[in-house]
Amino acid sequence: MKKGFVFNQSLCVNCKACSAACSLENNFTVKVRNVLTYNREAAASVPLSHLSIACNHCEIPVCMMGCPVSAYRYDSLSEAVIVDESKCFGCKYCVWNCPYDAPKYDPVKGVIGKCHFCYSRLGEGIEPACSSGCPTGALSYADLSELNPMNTTEWFPENELSPSFRFKGITKNIPLRIIPDSLFIKKINSVPEEKKIRRSDWSLILFSFFSMLSVSFIASLLLKGELRDSLLLVILLFLPGVFSVFHLSKWYRAWRAVFNFKSSPLSREIAAYLFYVIISITSVFSHAPWLLVVAVVSGLLLLLAIDGVYIYSQKDPVVYLHSGQTFITALLLISFLSGSVWPFIFIACIKILISIYLYKPSGRNIDILRHIRNALLLVAGASIISGISYPQLSVIIIFLTGEFLDRILFYFDFEPTNINNLIYKHIAEGKYETERD
């Protein structure tokens, strides 16, 4: 008998008693249970409804599977997915992976906090604090096998994860029609604020960019048949690791990062980086050509692992076809640094076509950045094709600046599935008429 949360939208009045009870019972320093409101502006043409949500303790817990340090565990008695704060090193990868916005990063503690089903109460036969504190009975803890798992809203994501959550009663997807509706139409904010790069994301941008640069540098040396600039190569090898540490709030726990190699893409990325550095350093000081080949292959595998980290969080063409992907960018870098004109033209054309295909004008400053990035690629391309000013340092800087901007754009476009964003998108897709002139 599988138990979990049952929610009746018709009974929820957004009093937030469930959230308060959760915080008081568990002394959480972050709010792990939230009440989301669909149509917060109460536009007459769109249904107004609320949703109390925390961790849904899925049968397929992507938070636990993706955690590189194995900080999550499954409690068989309560069927709860629990995070161990003493193991978490604050990478926030589980925040990306969870479509329900359940893991909450605590900036004070530097670790993740989340609902743990009040598993100690369940062991004593007492239901979770949130459901027992709900005054209207909108949120309850009950047997899920008796309820229809398909009774859900269109904006409730990832049911294939088998969340321990069910809707009860009528779910409000279809608005009432008010005639004449022109008297009741009200503007609502159907688009979230423009995304900004968080300070912690810059370390990831620098990590991935310098990883691409170091792999490309070694590969270009291999194609040219020479191994020089050893000091520069060593610096390029260690810089990604240095930058990645700044993303962690508990960097001294980084030694745990390869503990979940089997299921975590992030754990495999870190292991691939360590292997790549060891092989590359060995090839530099041994001057063995075959080791240089192994270093290049391991470097390319590292880039595939980096791309896999993001594909795992957002399985969408915007991610796996993005021109800022590390693998395809590294191929362009290799061709540019080695002076291979035709491969450069071929890969550059692919990147430009991809950027055009995925481009959706937003009317925001980010559009200007996309045009600048393409212009820099065209300038560098004209230089290598014509031979004018190539390979002068100024041209190399122009080219690398363009690719760095492309990596930044990747982070702007990277948007893992999140229930908060889905609420906005569901309105913005035009299923409901939300704005009139």
Secondary structure, 3 states (H helix, E strand, C coil): CCEEEEECHHHCCCCCHHHHHHHHHHCCCCCCCEEEEECCCCCCCCCCEEEEECCCCCCCCHHHHHCCCCCEEEECCCCEEEECCCCCCCCCHHHHHCCCCCCEEECCCCEEECCCCCHHHHHCCCCCHHHHCCCCCCEEEEEHHHCCCCCCCCCCCCHHHCCCEEECCCCCCCCCCCCCHHHCCCCCCCCCCCCCCCHHHHHHHHHHHHHHHHHHHHHHHHHHCCCCCHHHHHHHHHHHHHHHHCCCCCHHHHHHCCCCCCCCHHHHHHHHHHHHHHHHHHHHHHCCHHHHHHHHHHHHHHHHHHHHHHHHHCCCHHHHCCCCCHHHHHHHHHHHHHCCHHHHHHHHHHHHHHHHHHCCCCCCHHHHHHHHHHHHHHHHHHHHHHCCCCCCHHHHHHHHHHHHHHHHHHHHHCCCCCHHHHHHHHHHHHHCCCCCC
